[in-house]
Amino acid sequence: GKILWDAASGETSWDKEALSSLGLTSELEQNIYKNLDLTDRIHPDDDSVLRDSLINARDNDFCINIRLKHKNKSYQTVEIERGECEPNNSDSNTPNQSSIIPLTITLQHNME
């Protein structure tokens, strides 16, 4: 699934496939959680890995495996990879690139 993360505001937008990887499949759940913060369901031991990756996400690619809380309350391992960032095409006088960073989230099968 895809997550769009706005580095400037911290806001996120999850697509249906990304939410489904956390067991959030009903239309109601997907409407409620479509702007779920990336850190809301993170395993405490993985919090710093995610935050460190996001801090440098504008300039550095990353691909990390972290655990997020599934709807059933268990932690599921997911891979989050930074996608290609697009430059800001507005006519603004600021040279800054767009703050929207695309992320791909893929459920990993836990080996237990």
Buried (B, 14 or more C-beta within 10 A) or exposed (E): BBBBBEBEEEEBBBBEEBBBBBBBEEEEBBEEBBEBEBBEBBBEEBEEBBEEBBEEBBEEEBEBEBBBBBBEEEBBBBEBBBEEBEEBEEEEEEEEBBBBBBBBBBBEEEEE
